[in-house]
């Protein structure tokens, strides 16, 4: 019977995927869910809430890092320091 049995090299058990990986995010969805539950913000936390919050936090972090990188490049630096983040958040150029 064709198509039955194990393929070559398929003996290894596949590990489960994290919710961050399923959502295509870098921020930890499981940790955010744990914090939401432990923080007593509500009696119950929906399954999509930590995914959405992780996506929003990741987006905000990416925006701030991009602006901070621009501020560092404007100051002819290759490393982002706290001053560059401050300039990015305050939208100043010096």
Residue frames as qw, qx, qy, qz and C-alpha x, y, z in Angstrom:
[[0.000, 0.889, 0.458, 0.000, 0.00, 0.00, 0.00],
 [0.454, 0.376, -0.005, 0.808, 1.64, 3.15, -1.18],
 [0.142, -0.653, 0.006, -0.744, 1.81, 6.18, 1.07],
 [0.779, -0.590, -0.135, -0.164, 1.82, 4.23, 4.32],
 [0.848, -0.186, -0.165, 0.468, 4.54, 4.00, 6.93],
 [0.325, -0.837, 0.050, 0.438, 7.27, 6.32, 8.02],
 [0.566, 0.799, -0.141, 0.143, 9.35, 8.29, 5.60],
 [0.771, 0.104, -0.274, 0.566, 13.13, 8.18, 5.80],
 [0.281, 0.185, -0.298, 0.893, 14.34, 10.33, 8.69],
 [0.424, -0.520, -0.213, -0.710, 10.85, 10.81, 10.10],
 [0.649, -0.273, -0.669, 0.237, 11.67, 9.01, 13.35],
 [0.208, -0.004, -0.389, 0.898, 12.21, 12.27, 15.24],
 [0.063, -0.712, -0.682, 0.156, 9.21, 13.62, 17.09],
 [0.178, 0.578, 0.192, 0.773, 8.13, 17.09, 16.00],
 [0.204, -0.262, -0.512, 0.792, 8.13, 19.75, 18.69],
 [0.081, 0.801, 0.588, -0.074, 5.09, 21.94, 19.24],
 [0.297, 0.480, 0.133, 0.814, 4.96, 25.49, 17.97],
 [0.150, -0.364, -0.469, 0.791, 4.70, 28.43, 20.30],
 [0.227, 0.813, 0.518, -0.137, 1.86, 30.89, 19.92],
 [0.067, -0.788, 0.229, 0.568, 4.42, 33.54, 18.99],
 [0.238, -0.215, 0.782, 0.534, 5.65, 31.37, 16.14],
 [0.277, 0.514, 0.804, 0.111, 2.11, 30.64, 14.95],
 [0.121, 0.912, 0.304, -0.246, 1.33, 34.37, 14.91],
 [0.640, 0.528, 0.070, 0.554, 4.66, 35.24, 13.25],
 [0.216, -0.939, 0.069, -0.257, 5.77, 37.42, 16.17],
 [0.510, 0.381, -0.574, 0.516, 9.01, 37.89, 18.08],
 [0.304, -0.425, 0.429, -0.737, 7.38, 39.02, 21.31],
 [0.113, -0.007, -0.979, 0.172, 6.37, 36.23, 23.74],
 [0.520, -0.340, -0.373, -0.689, 2.62, 35.62, 23.52],
 [0.704, -0.326, -0.626, 0.079, 2.65, 33.05, 26.33],
 [0.401, -0.139, -0.437, 0.793, 4.43, 35.37, 28.74],
 [0.191, -0.164, -0.060, -0.966, 2.07, 38.24, 27.95],
 [0.639, -0.355, -0.530, -0.430, -0.90, 35.91, 28.52],
 [0.629, -0.282, -0.602, 0.403, 0.56, 34.90, 31.87],
 [0.186, -0.033, -0.260, 0.947, 1.03, 38.53, 32.88],
 [0.386, -0.272, -0.285, -0.834, -2.51, 39.41, 31.84],
 [0.703, -0.377, -0.581, -0.165, -3.91, 36.57, 33.94],
 [0.587, -0.243, -0.502, 0.586, -1.70, 37.30, 36.96],
 [0.123, 0.141, -0.089, 0.978, -2.35, 41.04, 36.85],
 [0.052, 0.540, 0.762, -0.354, -6.06, 40.62, 37.57],
 [0.100, 0.125, -0.253, -0.954, -7.06, 42.99, 34.79],
 [0.697, -0.036, -0.230, -0.678, -10.10, 40.79, 34.23],
 [0.774, -0.219, 0.520, -0.287, -11.48, 37.52, 35.52],
 [0.830, 0.211, 0.485, 0.178, -10.95, 35.86, 32.15],
 [0.010, -0.648, 0.444, 0.619, -8.58, 36.54, 29.25],
 [0.832, 0.480, 0.112, -0.257, -9.56, 35.58, 25.72],
 [0.852, -0.021, 0.352, 0.386, -7.26, 33.55, 23.50],
 [0.538, 0.639, 0.219, 0.504, -6.73, 36.37, 21.00],
 [0.220, -0.974, -0.033, -0.044, -6.04, 39.15, 23.49],
 [0.589, -0.621, 0.348, 0.384, -2.39, 38.29, 24.29],
 [0.646, 0.247, 0.486, 0.534, -1.66, 37.72, 20.58],
 [0.201, 0.870, 0.285, 0.348, -3.06, 41.13, 19.68],
 [0.377, -0.917, 0.102, 0.086, -1.24, 42.84, 22.55],
 [0.705, -0.317, 0.416, 0.479, 2.05, 41.17, 21.59],
 [0.531, 0.502, 0.436, 0.524, 1.59, 42.33, 17.99],
 [0.016, -0.966, -0.145, -0.216, 0.91, 45.92, 19.09],
 [0.547, -0.767, 0.240, 0.233, 3.93, 45.95, 21.44],
 [0.717, -0.030, 0.455, 0.527, 6.16, 44.52, 18.73],
 [0.376, 0.737, 0.348, 0.441, 4.98, 47.14, 16.25],
 [0.210, -0.975, 0.002, -0.074, 5.62, 49.98, 18.71],
 [0.672, -0.543, 0.348, 0.363, 9.07, 48.64, 19.57],
 [0.662, 0.264, 0.449, 0.539, 9.96, 48.37, 15.87],
 [0.186, 0.894, 0.235, 0.333, 8.83, 51.95, 15.21],
 [0.394, -0.903, 0.155, 0.067, 10.84, 53.35, 18.13],
 [0.733, -0.310, 0.427, 0.429, 13.91, 51.33, 17.16],
 [0.573, 0.532, 0.383, 0.492, 13.72, 52.52, 13.57],
 [0.016, 0.959, 0.073, 0.274, 13.52, 56.16, 14.64],
 [0.585, -0.745, 0.272, 0.169, 16.29, 55.65, 17.20],
 [0.769, 0.017, 0.417, 0.484, 18.46, 54.07, 14.51],
 [0.378, 0.769, 0.249, 0.451, 17.86, 57.07, 12.29],
 [0.278, -0.951, 0.090, -0.101, 18.86, 59.38, 15.16],
 [0.741, -0.460, 0.363, 0.328, 22.02, 57.35, 15.74],
 [0.678, 0.333, 0.390, 0.526, 22.91, 57.47, 12.05],
 [0.137, 0.928, 0.143, 0.317, 22.31, 61.23, 11.98],
 [0.409, -0.868, 0.281, -0.018, 24.81, 61.56, 14.84],
 [0.533, 0.603, -0.592, 0.028, 27.29, 59.33, 12.95],
 [0.403, -0.390, 0.761, -0.326, 27.06, 56.54, 15.53],
 [0.498, 0.111, -0.794, -0.330, 26.68, 52.84, 14.84],
 [0.301, -0.243, -0.870, 0.308, 25.17, 52.00, 18.23],
 [0.345, -0.679, -0.339, -0.552, 21.84, 53.14, 19.68],
 [0.265, -0.009, -0.629, 0.731, 22.22, 54.76, 23.10],
 [0.048, -0.621, -0.707, 0.336, 19.43, 55.99, 25.41],
 [0.019, 0.522, -0.021, -0.852, 19.83, 59.53, 24.05],
 [0.127, 0.064, -0.700, -0.700, 18.89, 58.31, 20.57],
 [0.150, -0.461, -0.873, -0.041, 15.74, 56.68, 21.93],
 [0.071, -0.635, -0.415, 0.647, 14.85, 59.90, 23.70],
 [0.070, 0.371, -0.333, -0.864, 15.34, 61.87, 20.50],
 [0.135, -0.152, -0.857, -0.472, 13.19, 59.37, 18.62],
 [0.137, -0.573, -0.785, 0.192, 10.34, 59.54, 21.13],
 [0.062, -0.702, -0.244, 0.666, 10.43, 63.31, 21.42],
 [0.579, 0.664, 0.396, 0.258, 10.86, 63.69, 17.64],
 [0.103, -0.933, 0.199, 0.280, 13.81, 66.04, 17.96],
 [0.845, 0.381, -0.002, 0.376, 16.81, 66.17, 15.69],
 [0.202, -0.948, 0.243, 0.047, 20.10, 67.44, 17.09]]
